[in-house]
């Protein structure tokens, strides 16, 4: 089974933003949120809610699976 890896979300988001040439301000304006909220995501201190995750994937032109790293866990 796979689960979301919160610790890697920020570094993955940073990498995708760099690849696409998207800045923090671009995301905050598109999502109508503060720059600080995006910085929290980049530091993996907080996670976006589901609506913002979907919109963020659209902005970055990636799937949710590409945006949110997952890790295997044993049950």
Phi and psi restraints in degrees (range 20) as a CNS / XPLOR table:
assign (resid 1 and name C) (resid 2 and name N)
       (resid 2 and name CA) (resid 2 and name C) 1.0 -112.8 20.0 2
assign (resid 2 and name N) (resid 2 and name CA)
       (resid 2 and name C) (resid 3 and name N) 1.0 146.5 20.0 2
assign (resid 2 and name C) (resid 3 and name N)
       (resid 3 and name CA) (resid 3 and name C) 1.0 -133.4 20.0 2
assign (resid 3 and name N) (resid 3 and name CA)
       (resid 3 and name C) (resid 4 and name N) 1.0 159.0 20.0 2
assign (resid 3 and name C) (resid 4 and name N)
       (resid 4 and name CA) (resid 4 and name C) 1.0 -66.0 20.0 2
assign (resid 4 and name N) (resid 4 and name CA)
       (resid 4 and name C) (resid 5 and name N) 1.0 136.4 20.0 2
assign (resid 4 and name C) (resid 5 and name N)
       (resid 5 and name CA) (resid 5 and name C) 1.0 -100.5 20.0 2
assign (resid 5 and name N) (resid 5 and name CA)
       (resid 5 and name C) (resid 6 and name N) 1.0 94.0 20.0 2
assign (resid 5 and name C) (resid 6 and name N)
       (resid 6 and name CA) (resid 6 and name C) 1.0 -61.5 20.0 2
assign (resid 6 and name N) (resid 6 and name CA)
       (resid 6 and name C) (resid 7 and name N) 1.0 -36.2 20.0 2
assign (resid 6 and name C) (resid 7 and name N)
       (resid 7 and name CA) (resid 7 and name C) 1.0 -65.5 20.0 2
assign (resid 7 and name N) (resid 7 and name CA)
       (resid 7 and name C) (resid 8 and name N) 1.0 -27.0 20.0 2
assign (resid 7 and name C) (resid 8 and name N)
       (resid 8 and name CA) (resid 8 and name C) 1.0 -97.1 20.0 2
assign (resid 8 and name N) (resid 8 and name CA)
       (resid 8 and name C) (resid 9 and name N) 1.0 -5.7 20.0 2
assign (resid 8 and name C) (resid 9 and name N)
       (resid 9 and name CA) (resid 9 and name C) 1.0 -58.4 20.0 2
assign (resid 9 and name N) (resid 9 and name CA)
       (resid 9 and name C) (resid 10 and name N) 1.0 -48.3 20.0 2
assign (resid 9 and name C) (resid 10 and name N)
       (resid 10 and name CA) (resid 10 and name C) 1.0 -61.0 20.0 2
assign (resid 10 and name N) (resid 10 and name CA)
       (resid 10 and name C) (resid 11 and name N) 1.0 -45.9 20.0 2
assign (resid 10 and name C) (resid 11 and name N)
       (resid 11 and name CA) (resid 11 and name C) 1.0 -67.6 20.0 2
assign (resid 11 and name N) (resid 11 and name CA)
       (resid 11 and name C) (resid 12 and name N) 1.0 -34.5 20.0 2
assign (resid 11 and name C) (resid 12 and name N)
       (resid 12 and name CA) (resid 12 and name C) 1.0 -68.0 20.0 2
assign (resid 12 and name N) (resid 12 and name CA)
       (resid 12 and name C) (resid 13 and name N) 1.0 -42.6 20.0 2
assign (resid 12 and name C) (resid 13 and name N)
       (resid 13 and name CA) (resid 13 and name C) 1.0 -60.7 20.0 2
assign (resid 13 and name N) (resid 13 and name CA)
       (resid 13 and name C) (resid 14 and name N) 1.0 -45.0 20.0 2
assign (resid 13 and name C) (resid 14 and name N)
       (resid 14 and name CA) (resid 14 and name C) 1.0 -57.4 20.0 2
assign (resid 14 and name N) (resid 14 and name CA)
       (resid 14 and name C) (resid 15 and name N) 1.0 -45.9 20.0 2
assign (resid 14 and name C) (resid 15 and name N)
       (resid 15 and name CA) (resid 15 and name C) 1.0 -62.0 20.0 2
assign (resid 15 and name N) (resid 15 and name CA)
       (resid 15 and name C) (resid 16 and name N) 1.0 -45.6 20.0 2
assign (resid 15 and name C) (resid 16 and name N)
       (resid 16 and name CA) (resid 16 and name C) 1.0 -65.6 20.0 2
assign (resid 16 and name N) (resid 16 and name CA)
       (resid 16 and name C) (resid 17 and name N) 1.0 -40.3 20.0 2
assign (resid 16 and name C) (resid 17 and name N)
       (resid 17 and name CA) (resid 17 and name C) 1.0 -61.8 20.0 2
assign (resid 17 and name N) (resid 17 and name CA)
       (resid 17 and name C) (resid 18 and name N) 1.0 -42.7 20.0 2
assign (resid 17 and name C) (resid 18 and name N)
       (resid 18 and name CA) (resid 18 and name C) 1.0 -63.7 20.0 2
assign (resid 18 and name N) (resid 18 and name CA)
       (resid 18 and name C) (resid 19 and name N) 1.0 -44.9 20.0 2
assign (resid 18 and name C) (resid 19 and name N)
       (resid 19 and name CA) (resid 19 and name C) 1.0 -59.5 20.0 2
assign (resid 19 and name N) (resid 19 and name CA)
       (resid 19 and name C) (resid 20 and name N) 1.0 -37.9 20.0 2
assign (resid 19 and name C) (resid 20 and name N)
       (resid 20 and name CA) (resid 20 and name C) 1.0 -92.8 20.0 2
assign (resid 20 and name N) (resid 20 and name CA)
       (resid 20 and name C) (resid 21 and name N) 1.0 -5.7 20.0 2
assign (resid 20 and name C) (resid 21 and name N)
       (resid 21 and name CA) (resid 21 and name C) 1.0 68.9 20.0 2
assign (resid 21 and name N) (resid 21 and name CA)
       (resid 21 and name C) (resid 22 and name N) 1.0 33.6 20.0 2
assign (resid 21 and name C) (resid 22 and name N)
       (resid 22 and name CA) (resid 22 and name C) 1.0 -104.1 20.0 2
assign (resid 22 and name N) (resid 22 and name CA)
       (resid 22 and name C) (resid 23 and name N) 1.0 133.9 20.0 2
assign (resid 22 and name C) (resid 23 and name N)
       (resid 23 and name CA) (resid 23 and name C) 1.0 -101.9 20.0 2
assign (resid 23 and name N) (resid 23 and name CA)
       (resid 23 and name C) (resid 24 and name N) 1.0 162.7 20.0 2
assign (resid 23 and name C) (resid 24 and name N)
       (resid 24 and name CA) (resid 24 and name C) 1.0 -53.1 20.0 2
assign (resid 24 and name N) (resid 24 and name CA)
       (resid 24 and name C) (resid 25 and name N) 1.0 -45.6 20.0 2
assign (resid 24 and name C) (resid 25 and name N)
       (resid 25 and name CA) (resid 25 and name C) 1.0 -61.1 20.0 2
assign (resid 25 and name N) (resid 25 and name CA)
       (resid 25 and name C) (resid 26 and name N) 1.0 -36.6 20.0 2
assign (resid 25 and name C) (resid 26 and name N)
       (resid 26 and name CA) (resid 26 and name C) 1.0 -60.6 20.0 2
assign (resid 26 and name N) (resid 26 and name CA)
       (resid 26 and name C) (resid 27 and name N) 1.0 -43.5 20.0 2
assign (resid 26 and name C) (resid 27 and name N)
       (resid 27 and name CA) (resid 27 and name C) 1.0 -70.3 20.0 2
assign (resid 27 and name N) (resid 27 and name CA)
       (resid 27 and name C) (resid 28 and name N) 1.0 -46.9 20.0 2
assign (resid 27 and name C) (resid 28 and name N)
       (resid 28 and name CA) (resid 28 and name C) 1.0 -62.2 20.0 2
assign (resid 28 and name N) (resid 28 and name CA)
       (resid 28 and name C) (resid 29 and name N) 1.0 -39.0 20.0 2
assign (resid 28 and name C) (resid 29 and name N)
       (resid 29 and name CA) (resid 29 and name C) 1.0 -67.6 20.0 2
assign (resid 29 and name N) (resid 29 and name CA)
       (resid 29 and name C) (resid 30 and name N) 1.0 -42.8 20.0 2
assign (resid 29 and name C) (resid 30 and name N)
       (resid 30 and name CA) (resid 30 and name C) 1.0 -65.9 20.0 2
assign (resid 30 and name N) (resid 30 and name CA)
       (resid 30 and name C) (resid 31 and name N) 1.0 -35.2 20.0 2
assign (resid 30 and name C) (resid 31 and name N)
       (resid 31 and name CA) (resid 31 and name C) 1.0 -95.9 20.0 2
assign (resid 31 and name N) (resid 31 and name CA)
       (resid 31 and name C) (resid 32 and name N) 1.0 -2.7 20.0 2
assign (resid 31 and name C) (resid 32 and name N)
       (resid 32 and name CA) (resid 32 and name C) 1.0 57.1 20.0 2
assign (resid 32 and name N) (resid 32 and name CA)
       (resid 32 and name C) (resid 33 and name N) 1.0 47.3 20.0 2
assign (resid 32 and name C) (resid 33 and name N)
       (resid 33 and name CA) (resid 33 and name C) 1.0 -129.0 20.0 2
assign (resid 33 and name N) (resid 33 and name CA)
       (resid 33 and name C) (resid 34 and name N) 1.0 173.1 20.0 2
assign (resid 33 and name C) (resid 34 and name N)
       (resid 34 and name CA) (resid 34 and name C) 1.0 -79.5 20.0 2
assign (resid 34 and name N) (resid 34 and name CA)
       (resid 34 and name C) (resid 35 and name N) 1.0 156.3 20.0 2
assign (resid 34 and name C) (resid 35 and name N)
       (resid 35 and name CA) (resid 35 and name C) 1.0 -59.6 20.0 2
assign (resid 35 and name N) (resid 35 and name CA)
       (resid 35 and name C) (resid 36 and name N) 1.0 -36.6 20.0 2
assign (resid 35 and name C) (resid 36 and name N)
       (resid 36 and name CA) (resid 36 and name C) 1.0 -58.6 20.0 2
assign (resid 36 and name N) (resid 36 and name CA)
       (resid 36 and name C) (resid 37 and name N) 1.0 -38.5 20.0 2
assign (resid 36 and name C) (resid 37 and name N)
       (resid 37 and name CA) (resid 37 and name C) 1.0 -61.1 20.0 2
assign (resid 37 and name N) (resid 37 and name CA)
       (resid 37 and name C) (resid 38 and name N) 1.0 -42.1 20.0 2
assign (resid 37 and name C) (resid 38 and name N)
       (resid 38 and name CA) (resid 38 and name C) 1.0 -66.4 20.0 2
assign (resid 38 and name N) (resid 38 and name CA)
       (resid 38 and name C) (resid 39 and name N) 1.0 -40.0 20.0 2
assign (resid 38 and name C) (resid 39 and name N)
       (resid 39 and name CA) (resid 39 and name C) 1.0 -63.1 20.0 2
assign (resid 39 and name N) (resid 39 and name CA)
       (resid 39 and name C) (resid 40 and name N) 1.0 -36.2 20.0 2
assign (resid 39 and name C) (resid 40 and name N)
       (resid 40 and name CA) (resid 40 and name C) 1.0 -60.4 20.0 2
assign (resid 40 and name N) (resid 40 and name CA)
       (resid 40 and name C) (resid 41 and name N) 1.0 -42.4 20.0 2
assign (resid 40 and name C) (resid 41 and name N)
       (resid 41 and name CA) (resid 41 and name C) 1.0 -63.1 20.0 2
assign (resid 41 and name N) (resid 41 and name CA)
       (resid 41 and name C) (resid 42 and name N) 1.0 -43.5 20.0 2
assign (resid 41 and name C) (resid 42 and name N)
       (resid 42 and name CA) (resid 42 and name C) 1.0 -63.7 20.0 2
assign (resid 42 and name N) (resid 42 and name CA)
       (resid 42 and name C) (resid 43 and name N) 1.0 -28.1 20.0 2
assign (resid 42 and name C) (resid 43 and name N)
       (resid 43 and name CA) (resid 43 and name C) 1.0 -93.2 20.0 2
assign (resid 43 and name N) (resid 43 and name CA)
       (resid 43 and name C) (resid 44 and name N) 1.0 4.6 20.0 2
assign (resid 43 and name C) (resid 44 and name N)
       (resid 44 and name CA) (resid 44 and name C) 1.0 57.5 20.0 2
assign (resid 44 and name N) (resid 44 and name CA)
       (resid 44 and name C) (resid 45 and name N) 1.0 28.3 20.0 2
assign (resid 44 and name C) (resid 45 and name N)
       (resid 45 and name CA) (resid 45 and name C) 1.0 -84.7 20.0 2
assign (resid 45 and name N) (resid 45 and name CA)
       (resid 45 and name C) (resid 46 and name N) 1.0 -29.2 20.0 2
assign (resid 45 and name C) (resid 46 and name N)
       (resid 46 and name CA) (resid 46 and name C) 1.0 -140.9 20.0 2
assign (resid 46 and name N) (resid 46 and name CA)
       (resid 46 and name C) (resid 47 and name N) 1.0 160.6 20.0 2
assign (resid 46 and name C) (resid 47 and name N)
       (resid 47 and name CA) (resid 47 and name C) 1.0 -115.8 20.0 2
assign (resid 47 and name N) (resid 47 and name CA)
       (resid 47 and name C) (resid 48 and name N) 1.0 145.7 20.0 2
assign (resid 47 and name C) (resid 48 and name N)
       (resid 48 and name CA) (resid 48 and name C) 1.0 -67.5 20.0 2
assign (resid 48 and name N) (resid 48 and name CA)
       (resid 48 and name C) (resid 49 and name N) 1.0 152.5 20.0 2
assign (resid 48 and name C) (resid 49 and name N)
       (resid 49 and name CA) (resid 49 and name C) 1.0 -71.8 20.0 2
assign (resid 49 and name N) (resid 49 and name CA)
       (resid 49 and name C) (resid 50 and name N) 1.0 172.1 20.0 2
assign (resid 49 and name C) (resid 50 and name N)
       (resid 50 and name CA) (resid 50 and name C) 1.0 -59.0 20.0 2
assign (resid 50 and name N) (resid 50 and name CA)
       (resid 50 and name C) (resid 51 and name N) 1.0 -43.4 20.0 2
assign (resid 50 and name C) (resid 51 and name N)
       (resid 51 and name CA) (resid 51 and name C) 1.0 -61.1 20.0 2
assign (resid 51 and name N) (resid 51 and name CA)
       (resid 51 and name C) (resid 52 and name N) 1.0 -42.3 20.0 2
assign (resid 51 and name C) (resid 52 and name N)
       (resid 52 and name CA) (resid 52 and name C) 1.0 -71.2 20.0 2
assign (resid 52 and name N) (resid 52 and name CA)
       (resid 52 and name C) (resid 53 and name N) 1.0 -32.6 20.0 2
assign (resid 52 and name C) (resid 53 and name N)
       (resid 53 and name CA) (resid 53 and name C) 1.0 -61.8 20.0 2
assign (resid 53 and name N) (resid 53 and name CA)
       (resid 53 and name C) (resid 54 and name N) 1.0 -45.4 20.0 2
assign (resid 53 and name C) (resid 54 and name N)
       (resid 54 and name CA) (resid 54 and name C) 1.0 -63.5 20.0 2
assign (resid 54 and name N) (resid 54 and name CA)
       (resid 54 and name C) (resid 55 and name N) 1.0 -45.6 20.0 2
assign (resid 54 and name C) (resid 55 and name N)
       (resid 55 and name CA) (resid 55 and name C) 1.0 -64.7 20.0 2
assign (resid 55 and name N) (resid 55 and name CA)
       (resid 55 and name C) (resid 56 and name N) 1.0 -39.2 20.0 2
assign (resid 55 and name C) (resid 56 and name N)
       (resid 56 and name CA) (resid 56 and name C) 1.0 -63.0 20.0 2
assign (resid 56 and name N) (resid 56 and name CA)
       (resid 56 and name C) (resid 57 and name N) 1.0 -41.9 20.0 2
assign (resid 56 and name C) (resid 57 and name N)
       (resid 57 and name CA) (resid 57 and name C) 1.0 -61.6 20.0 2
assign (resid 57 and name N) (resid 57 and name CA)
       (resid 57 and name C) (resid 58 and name N) 1.0 -40.0 20.0 2
assign (resid 57 and name C) (resid 58 and name N)
       (resid 58 and name CA) (resid 58 and name C) 1.0 -64.6 20.0 2
assign (resid 58 and name N) (resid 58 and name CA)
       (resid 58 and name C) (resid 59 and name N) 1.0 -44.4 20.0 2
assign (resid 58 and name C) (resid 59 and name N)
       (resid 59 and name CA) (resid 59 and name C) 1.0 -59.9 20.0 2
assign (resid 59 and name N) (resid 59 and name CA)
       (resid 59 and name C) (resid 60 and name N) 1.0 -42.3 20.0 2
assign (resid 59 and name C) (resid 60 and name N)
       (resid 60 and name CA) (resid 60 and name C) 1.0 -84.6 20.0 2
assign (resid 60 and name N) (resid 60 and name CA)
       (resid 60 and name C) (resid 61 and name N) 1.0 -5.9 20.0 2
assign (resid 60 and name C) (resid 61 and name N)
       (resid 61 and name CA) (resid 61 and name C) 1.0 56.7 20.0 2
assign (resid 61 and name N) (resid 61 and name CA)
       (resid 61 and name C) (resid 62 and name N) 1.0 48.8 20.0 2
assign (resid 61 and name C) (resid 62 and name N)
       (resid 62 and name CA) (resid 62 and name C) 1.0 -133.5 20.0 2
assign (resid 62 and name N) (resid 62 and name CA)
       (resid 62 and name C) (resid 63 and name N) 1.0 166.5 20.0 2
assign (resid 62 and name C) (resid 63 and name N)
       (resid 63 and name CA) (resid 63 and name C) 1.0 -81.7 20.0 2
assign (resid 63 and name N) (resid 63 and name CA)
       (resid 63 and name C) (resid 64 and name N) 1.0 165.0 20.0 2
assign (resid 63 and name C) (resid 64 and name N)
       (resid 64 and name CA) (resid 64 and name C) 1.0 -61.7 20.0 2
assign (resid 64 and name N) (resid 64 and name CA)
       (resid 64 and name C) (resid 65 and name N) 1.0 -36.6 20.0 2
assign (resid 64 and name C) (resid 65 and name N)
       (resid 65 and name CA) (resid 65 and name C) 1.0 -63.5 20.0 2
assign (resid 65 and name N) (resid 65 and name CA)
       (resid 65 and name C) (resid 66 and name N) 1.0 -34.2 20.0 2
assign (resid 65 and name C) (resid 66 and name N)
       (resid 66 and name CA) (resid 66 and name C) 1.0 -74.0 20.0 2
assign (resid 66 and name N) (resid 66 and name CA)
       (resid 66 and name C) (resid 67 and name N) 1.0 -32.2 20.0 2
assign (resid 66 and name C) (resid 67 and name N)
       (resid 67 and name CA) (resid 67 and name C) 1.0 -77.3 20.0 2
assign (resid 67 and name N) (resid 67 and name CA)
       (resid 67 and name C) (resid 68 and name N) 1.0 -41.8 20.0 2
assign (resid 67 and name C) (resid 68 and name N)
       (resid 68 and name CA) (resid 68 and name C) 1.0 -107.5 20.0 2
assign (resid 68 and name N) (resid 68 and name CA)
       (resid 68 and name C) (resid 69 and name N) 1.0 105.9 20.0 2
assign (resid 68 and name C) (resid 69 and name N)
       (resid 69 and name CA) (resid 69 and name C) 1.0 -63.9 20.0 2
assign (resid 69 and name N) (resid 69 and name CA)
       (resid 69 and name C) (resid 70 and name N) 1.0 143.4 20.0 2
assign (resid 69 and name C) (resid 70 and name N)
       (resid 70 and name CA) (resid 70 and name C) 1.0 -125.0 20.0 2
assign (resid 70 and name N) (resid 70 and name CA)
       (resid 70 and name C) (resid 71 and name N) 1.0 157.9 20.0 2
assign (resid 70 and name C) (resid 71 and name N)
       (resid 71 and name CA) (resid 71 and name C) 1.0 -131.0 20.0 2
assign (resid 71 and name N) (resid 71 and name CA)
       (resid 71 and name C) (resid 72 and name N) 1.0 151.9 20.0 2
assign (resid 71 and name C) (resid 72 and name N)
       (resid 72 and name CA) (resid 72 and name C) 1.0 -75.1 20.0 2
assign (resid 72 and name N) (resid 72 and name CA)
       (resid 72 and name C) (resid 73 and name N) 1.0 138.5 20.0 2
assign (resid 72 and name C) (resid 73 and name N)
       (resid 73 and name CA) (resid 73 and name C) 1.0 -130.6 20.0 2
assign (resid 73 and name N) (resid 73 and name CA)
       (resid 73 and name C) (resid 74 and name N) 1.0 148.9 20.0 2
assign (resid 73 and name C) (resid 74 and name N)
       (resid 74 and name CA) (resid 74 and name C) 1.0 -95.4 20.0 2
assign (resid 74 and name N) (resid 74 and name CA)
       (resid 74 and name C) (resid 75 and name N) 1.0 140.5 20.0 2
